Amino acid sequence: MTEDRKKYIEQWWRKYEAMSKLDEEFPPSRESLFDLINSLHQHLLNSGNISTHLEEDVAHHTRMQEIFQKWEQVHGSRI
Amino acid sequence: MGTGPWVENLSKHWKISTAAGIIHGSTRTTIDIDLTILTEIDQLESILQVFAEDYISLQPDPLNFFQRCLFVSLQHRSTKVRVDIAAALSGFERQVIERSQRLIYNDVEVSICTVEDLIVMKLVAARPKDDLDLENLILINRNRLDLAYLRARATEFIEVERSDVPERLEELLRSLK
């Protein structure tokens, strides 16, 4: 790596280190995290790709219901 | 998502488990909401009617699907948020609802399953993303977990041919001490 390149990268490291210290001193609020999550969520919904997970989730719920029914057969009578 | 009258009507009988993950400390974002409703098999049609105005079904014959599989996938008309509704017909799910807590999430009061019940359900689900959630949930809540309850519930799954449930729990508790 060239010296110029090293200096360029070092600048970024210094910036990240300074930002980490700021985060410790002024921790981001839970509300700002919710905003970020909501924004990502909205982006995902707008992408029109929501049905991608449907098949996978149907299989998951089917499996869970089968397990709960089996649980009921074994333990249900003691409730 | 909508917080209309259906929330008030059903609030005593439902729990949200995916959102529970976020509230209990696992910050993985989610694209759907899992809703478990305390009901009886002959009430599934009326459950669907409660959602009919604001939600569309993602299954072509929702009532038939709901009666056959005991869950159904809906989508909120305006926000497009997916809500998977499960009928709590097993004693396990009914106990989870009975132990649920009323918590506030973004100004909305909801019934959320306890962190211990959420951990058991994620152990049962055992998908890679559940495993990631489990590590976060146990790490963040490790000092306030009811370990006796957690172990007792996990052990119940040995007789359901899922001995991996208590085994994985012990592994996680050991590694995340």
Interface residues (C-beta under 8 A of the other chain):
Chain A: L33 F34 I37 L40 H41 L44 L45 I50 S51 H53 L54 D57 V58 H60 H61 T62 R63 M64 Q65 I67 F68 Q69 K70 W71 E72 V74 H75 G76 I79
Chain B: I22 T27 T29 T30 I31 D32 L58 C69 L70 F71 S73 Q75 T79 K80 V81 R82 D84 A86 L89 S90 G91 F92 E93 R94 Q95 N106 M121 V124 A125 R127 E156 F157 E159 V160 E161 R162
